[in-house]
Amino acid sequence: MKKQLLLLIIVTGLLSFISSCNKESGYKTLIITGQNNHDWKTSSPILKQILDETGLFSSEVMITPDKGGDMAAFNPDFSKYKLVVLDYNGDSWSDKTNAAFLDFVRNGGGLVIYHAADNSFPGWKEYNEMIGLGGWGDRNEKDGPYVYYKNDQLVVDTAAGPGGTHGKRREFIVRTRVADHPVMKGLPARWFHGTDELYSLLRGPAKNMDILATAFADSAAGGGTMRDEPMLMAITFEKGRVFHTAMGHADEGGGPAMQCAGFIVTLQRGAEWAVTGNVTQEVPFDFPSAAGVVLRPDFKEITLEEALTKLGDYDIAKSTKYLTCLQSHIRNAGGDVGKLLDLEKQMVTILTGKDATPAAKKLLLRELSWMGTEYSVNAIKGLVTDPEVKDEAEYALARLQSLK
């Protein structure tokens, strides 16, 4: 009995150590690129930044030989990684590399298919099963059906025809189809995506695949099918999990498709699900809604510190993102007196600063009117004589007094 207990303690400690090591270093991730009909030199470093920003991943980019080069020289050791991200659409790999890649996914390795990677390897049966649906590369009815939504019904369409098209790039609404999937849980039912290629007429085996989200391919932009086409997919391939995003066309600097907070967050969440089968990331305050696109020019979520720094000269007519960030932190701190007081103190510092604009003061007074304490009262009293914010200051004082 003592030996069994000792063994249990050792095993538990070892598992905890392994878990903590993974958490500290991040899931080791390989981004494969080097050939593409898209700008992989722009997209791959951005994919790395987006993934590593979460703290969950530790990514490296591997570049294949150029088109027509010696692909036998491309021979990654997939066993070193938990996740592989394909930003690749080019020459076939060697049989040895194909076999190693198949073993990786079959045995539980995570895989992310990004945008034009679903154009790749049209003749590779297992790859087409991994990605669920693909386009171009002479894909047609021999490769599997079209799969889409029409009138809110899932359609598996075996009609003859080519696989893969898109119209002019434009903003479009993404619609959640499997709200309880870990990747989509907590995301809006509909949200605007930044200007992008809307892939349509994708077709393939579609085995063990959930269509997580779609977008309506209207005919006004050209190439429109007038049906809801798959944008985000989750596929299981034996023990492996595959997250497939058809979005994210790279322009100079990433452009609106890659800067879109919706693309960034679903990529991060999809990658975590591919590795673990679960998603631990919170839905960020700036995830877009059906009201409009939200861009992150530097691909990062705004921090509270940044929002507080910017709030002093805030212009709500241009953007609401800094206020929304603050409101999100206030909401998340609900019930934690210490956190709320810390936020209140920082808000009062801005409120009493000489550089704060009247617009910023009005916004802060509105928030303090319902979440402030005695700590704010003197600062608010000092603004009653300011004609530009007098009404807001008096309202905040009256409300704080009524809450006593």
C-alpha positions in Angstrom: 0.0 0.0 0.0 2.8 2.4 0.9 4.6 1.6 -2.4 1.4 2.3 -4.4 0.9 5.6 -2.6 4.5 6.6 -3.2 4.1 5.7 -6.9 1.0 7.7 -7.1 2.7 10.8 -5.6 5.7 10.4 -8.0 3.4 10.1 -11.1 1.2 13.0 -10.0 4.3 15.2 -9.5 5.7 14.2 -12.8 2.5 15.0 -14.6 2.3 18.4 -12.9 5.9 19.1 -13.8 5.2 18.2 -17.5 2.1 20.4 -17.5 3.9 23.3 -15.9 6.7 23.0 -18.4 4.3 23.0 -21.3 2.5 26.1 -19.9 5.8 28.0 -19.4 7.3 27.3 -22.8 4.1 27.1 -24.8 3.0 24.3 -27.2 5.8 23.9 -29.7 4.5 24.9 -33.1 5.8 24.6 -36.6 4.6 27.0 -39.3 5.4 25.6 -42.7 5.7 28.0 -45.6 7.9 29.0 -48.5 5.7 28.4 -51.5 2.3 30.0 -52.0 0.3 31.9 -54.5 -0.2 34.4 -51.6 2.3 36.6 -49.9 3.8 34.1 -47.4 6.7 36.4 -46.5 4.1 38.7 -44.9 1.6 36.1 -43.6 3.9 33.6 -41.8 5.6 36.0 -39.4 2.2 37.5 -38.6 0.8 34.0 -37.9 3.7 33.4 -35.5 3.1 36.7 -33.7 -0.6 36.0 -33.4 -0.1 32.5 -31.9 2.8 33.4 -29.6 1.0 36.5 -28.3 -1.4 34.1 -26.4 1.5 32.6 -24.4 0.1 29.2 -25.3 2.4 28.6 -28.3 6.1 28.8 -29.1 6.3 29.0 -32.8 9.0 28.7 -35.4 8.7 29.2 -39.2 10.2 26.6 -41.5 10.7 27.6 -45.2 10.6 24.9 -47.9 12.8 24.9 -51.0 11.7 27.2 -53.7 9.2 26.0 -56.4 11.0 23.3 -58.5 13.6 22.8 -55.8 14.8 19.6 -54.2 11.8 18.7 -51.9 13.7 15.7 -50.6 15.7 18.3 -48.6 12.5 19.3 -46.8 12.2 16.8 -44.0 10.9 18.2 -40.7 10.9 16.2 -37.5 7.2 16.5 -36.7 7.6 14.6 -33.5 9.1 17.7 -31.9 5.9 19.6 -32.2 2.4 19.7 -30.8 1.0 21.8 -33.6 1.7 22.3 -37.3 0.3 25.4 -39.1 0.3 25.2 -42.9 0.8 28.5 -44.8 1.7 26.6 -47.9 0.4 26.0 -51.4 3.2 24.6 -53.6 5.1 21.6 -54.8 4.4 18.1 -53.4 6.5 16.9 -50.5 8.6 13.7 -50.6 6.9 10.4 -49.8 9.0 10.3 -46.6 7.8 13.7 -45.5 4.2 12.9 -46.4 4.4 9.7 -44.3 5.9 11.5 -41.3 3.2 14.3 -41.5 0.4 11.7 -41.7 1.8 9.9 -38.6 2.0 13.2 -36.8 -1.7 14.0 -37.3 -2.9 10.4 -37.0 -1.3 10.1 -33.6 -2.9 13.2 -32.2 -0.9 16.1 -33.5 -2.8 19.4 -34.0 -3.1 20.9 -37.4 -4.2 24.4 -38.6 -5.0 24.9 -42.3 -4.7 28.6 -43.1 -6.4 30.2 -46.1 -4.7 29.0 -49.4 -3.3 25.9 -47.7 -6.7 24.4 -48.6 -5.6 24.8 -52.3 -2.6 22.5 -51.8 -1.9 18.8 -52.6 -5.1 18.2 -54.6 -4.0 14.6 -55.4 -3.2 13.6 -51.9 -6.2 11.6 -50.6 -5.4 11.8 -46.9 -4.6 15.5 -47.0 -8.0 16.2 -48.5 -9.6 14.2 -45.7 -7.6 16.2 -43.2 -8.7 19.6 -44.5 -12.4 18.5 -45.1 -12.9 20.8 -48.1 -10.5 22.4 -50.6 -10.4 24.4 -53.8 -8.5 24.9 -57.0 -5.8 22.5 -58.2 -8.2 20.8 -60.7 -10.5 19.8 -57.8 -13.9 18.8 -59.1 -16.7 16.2 -58.4 -14.1 13.4 -58.2 -12.8 14.9 -55.0 -16.1 15.1 -53.1 -19.2 17.2 -52.8 -19.8 20.9 -52.3 -20.9 21.5 -48.7 -22.6 24.7 -47.7 -25.7 26.1 -46.0 -28.8 27.2 -48.0 -31.8 28.7 -46.3 -30.2 27.6 -43.0 -30.1 24.0 -44.0 -26.8 22.1 -44.4 -26.5 20.9 -48.0 -24.2 18.2 -49.3 -24.2 18.8 -53.1 -22.7 16.2 -55.4 -23.2 18.3 -58.6 -20.4 18.3 -61.1 -18.2 21.4 -61.3 -14.9 22.9 -60.3 -13.8 23.4 -56.8 -12.8 26.9 -55.6 -13.5 30.4 -56.5 -13.9 33.9 -54.9 -15.1 37.3 -56.0 -13.7 40.7 -55.2 -12.4 41.2 -51.7 -14.8 42.8 -49.4 -16.0 42.9 -45.8 -18.5 40.3 -44.9 -20.6 38.9 -42.1 -19.4 35.6 -40.5 -22.2 33.5 -39.0 -21.7 31.0 -36.2 -23.1 27.6 -37.0 -22.0 25.4 -34.0 -22.3 27.8 -31.0 -21.4 25.1 -28.4 -18.1 24.0 -30.1 -15.1 25.0 -27.9 -13.7 27.3 -30.7 -17.0 29.2 -31.0 -18.4 29.2 -27.5 -19.1 32.7 -26.3 -18.6 34.3 -29.8 -21.4 36.4 -31.3 -23.9 34.7 -33.6 -22.8 37.1 -36.4 -19.8 39.3 -36.7 -18.1 41.5 -39.4 -14.8 40.3 -40.9 -12.3 42.7 -42.5 -11.9 42.9 -46.2 -11.0 39.5 -47.5 -11.4 36.8 -50.2 -14.6 34.9 -49.6 -13.8 31.4 -50.7 -16.7 29.6 -52.4 -17.4 26.3 -54.1 -15.0 24.4 -51.8 -15.4 20.7 -52.1 -13.9 17.5 -50.7 -14.5 14.4 -48.6 -16.0 16.4 -45.8 -15.6 13.5 -43.4 -15.8 14.0 -39.6 -16.2 17.7 -40.2 -18.1 20.4 -38.4 -18.7 23.7 -40.2 -18.3 26.1 -37.4 -19.0 29.3 -39.3 -20.1 30.5 -42.7 -20.4 33.6 -44.8 -22.9 34.6 -47.5 -21.3 34.7 -50.9 -23.4 37.5 -52.6 -23.3 37.8 -56.3 -22.7 41.6 -56.2 -19.0 41.1 -55.6 -18.6 38.6 -58.4 -18.1 34.9 -58.0 -21.0 34.7 -55.6 -23.0 31.5 -55.2 -25.8 33.2 -53.2 -25.4 30.7 -50.4 -23.6 30.5 -47.1 -20.1 29.1 -47.7 -17.9 27.5 -45.0 -15.3 29.8 -43.4 -14.3 27.9 -40.3 -14.2 24.1 -40.0 -13.2 21.6 -37.4 -12.1 18.1 -38.6 -11.0 15.0 -36.8 -8.6 12.7 -38.6 -8.1 9.6 -36.5 -6.5 10.9 -33.3 -5.7 14.3 -34.7 -7.7 17.5 -34.7 -7.7 20.0 -37.6 -8.8 23.6 -37.5 -9.4 25.0 -41.0 -9.8 28.8 -41.6 -10.5 29.9 -45.1 -10.0 33.5 -44.1 -6.9 35.7 -43.7 -5.7 36.9 -47.1 -2.4 38.8 -46.5 -2.0 42.3 -47.9 1.0 44.6 -47.2 1.4 44.8 -43.4 -1.1 42.0 -43.0 -4.1 44.1 -44.2 -7.6 44.1 -42.9 -8.2 40.3 -43.3 -5.3 39.4 -40.9 -5.7 42.5 -38.7 -9.4 41.6 -38.1 -9.9 40.8 -34.4 -12.3 38.0 -35.5 -9.7 36.3 -37.6 -7.0 36.7 -35.0 -9.2 35.3 -32.1 -10.7 32.4 -34.0 -7.2 31.4 -35.2 -5.9 31.5 -31.6 -8.8 29.5 -30.3 -8.8 27.1 -33.2 -5.1 26.4 -32.7 -5.6 25.7 -29.0 -8.5 23.3 -29.8 -6.4 21.5 -32.3 -3.7 20.8 -29.7 -5.9 20.1 -26.6 -9.5 19.6 -27.7 -10.5 22.5 -25.4 -10.3 26.3 -25.4 -9.2 28.2 -22.2 -9.0 31.6 -23.8 -11.5 34.2 -22.8 -13.4 36.0 -25.5 -11.7 39.5 -25.7 -13.6 42.7 -25.3 -12.8 43.8 -28.8 -14.3 40.8 -30.6 -16.3 42.2 -33.5 -20.1 42.2 -33.7 -22.5 42.6 -36.6 -22.2 46.4 -36.0 -18.8 46.6 -37.8 -15.3 45.4 -38.3 -12.7 45.6 -35.5 -9.1 45.8 -36.6 -5.9 45.3 -34.6 -3.2 47.1 -36.6 -0.4 45.5 -34.5 -2.3 42.2 -34.1 -2.5 42.6 -30.3 -5.5 43.0 -27.9 -5.4 46.4 -26.3 -4.2 46.2 -22.7 -5.8 48.0 -19.8 -2.6 50.1 -19.4 -2.8 51.2 -23.0 -6.5 52.1 -22.7 -5.9 54.1 -19.5 -3.1 56.0 -21.1 -5.1 56.8 -24.2 -8.4 57.7 -22.4 -7.3 61.2 -21.3 -7.5 62.5 -24.9 -10.1 60.1 -26.0 -12.3 61.0 -29.0 -15.3 58.8 -29.0 -16.4 60.1 -32.4 -13.4 58.2 -33.9 -13.4 55.0 -31.8 -14.9 53.4 -28.7 -12.2 50.8 -28.2 -10.5 52.4 -25.2 -13.7 52.9 -23.4 -14.9 49.5 -24.3 -11.6 48.0 -22.9 -12.1 49.8 -19.6 -15.7 48.8 -19.4 -14.7 45.2 -20.0 -12.2 45.2 -17.1 -14.8 46.8 -14.8 -17.3 44.1 -15.7 -14.7 41.3 -15.2 -13.8 42.8 -11.8 -17.4 42.7 -10.6 -17.5 41.5 -7.0 -13.8 42.0 -6.4 -13.7 45.1 -4.2 -9.9 45.4 -4.5 -9.8 45.3 -8.3 -12.7 47.7 -8.6 -11.0 50.2 -6.2 -7.8 50.0 -8.2 -9.6 50.8 -11.4 -11.5 53.6 -9.7 -8.2 55.2 -8.5 -6.7 55.0 -12.0 -9.9 56.6 -13.4 -9.8 59.4 -10.9 -6.1 60.1 -11.8 -7.2 60.6 -15.4 -10.2 62.6 -14.4 -8.2 65.1 -12.4 -5.3 65.3 -14.8 -4.8 68.6 -16.6 -4.7 67.1 -20.0 -8.0 65.1 -19.9 -10.5 66.3 -22.5 -14.1 67.2 -21.6 -15.2 64.1 -23.7 -12.9 61.9 -21.6 -14.1 63.4 -18.4 -17.8 62.8 -19.3 -17.1 59.2 -20.1 -15.3 58.6 -16.8 -17.9 60.4 -14.8 -20.6 58.1 -16.3 -18.7 55.0 -15.3 -17.9 56.3 -11.8 -21.5 57.2 -11.3 -22.4 53.6 -10.9 -19.2 51.8 -9.8 -17.5 54.6 -7.8 -17.1 54.9 -4.0 -16.4 57.6 -1.5 -12.9 57.7 -3.0 -14.2 59.5 -6.1 -16.4 62.1 -4.4 -13.9 64.8 -3.8 -12.5 64.6 -7.3 -16.0 64.8 -8.8 -16.9 67.7 -6.5 -14.0 69.6 -8.0 -15.6 69.3 -11.5 -19.0 70.8 -10.6 -17.6 74.2 -11.3 -16.4 73.2 -14.8 -19.1 74.3 -17.2 -18.2 71.7 -19.8 -18.8 68.7 -17.5 -21.0 70.3 -14.7 -24.1 68.3 -15.5 -22.3 65.0 -15.7 -20.4 65.8 -12.4 -23.7 66.7 -10.6 -25.4 63.6 -11.9 -22.5 61.3 -10.7 -22.5 62.9 -7.3 -26.2 62.5 -6.9 -26.1 58.9 -8.0 -23.2 58.1 -5.7 -25.1 59.7 -2.8 -28.2 57.6 -3.6 -26.1 54.4 -3.5 -24.9 55.0 0.1 
